[in-house]
């Protein structure tokens, strides 16, 4: 009898460990999306160019390219916050960092977010509704600060609900990566020199 109780207890621990490992990447009450939905989301993320800004770039054999070993992790925390770039008047009014994950312009300095499902530094606590609302409204988490350039949310908000749900499902399927992205920095007021 003790052996049976021990086996039941061991099975319970295994189940608890399995539950806790899945619950760190999904909001409470969510289920994994069907493989076809995740595959559609992967296609949309690739075709919509999400890696162009949310994946740090590196120098490749043919020039700069996304470093897919850090796919969708956002601006690298090892680099940290950057000073505002020098702005000029005329046709050149904004700048991008060499990693293509930080951008400076009249709006201030914006950093590409970590889109992996990390609980603390990525989309781990985001619900599907929050994600869709963020894309539809251009507001962080759907209700917070504005999502700043160059994020093309005004174009992406035209995607169907099914497509946005597929993108969300794909992002939830990624391995969570801890990467603290700096906060947005508002523009510095221009001061005239005397």
Secondary structure, DSSP 4 states (H G I P E B T S, - for coil): -HHHHHHHHHHHHHHHHHHHHHHTSS-TT--PPPHHHHHHHHHHHHHTTHHHHHS-EEEETTEEEE-GGGTT--S-TTT---PPPP--SSS---EE-TTSSEEEETTEEEE----S--TTTSSTT--HHHHHHHHHHTBGGGTSSBPPTT--HHHHTTS-HHHHHHHHHHHHHSPP----PPPPBPPPPP----
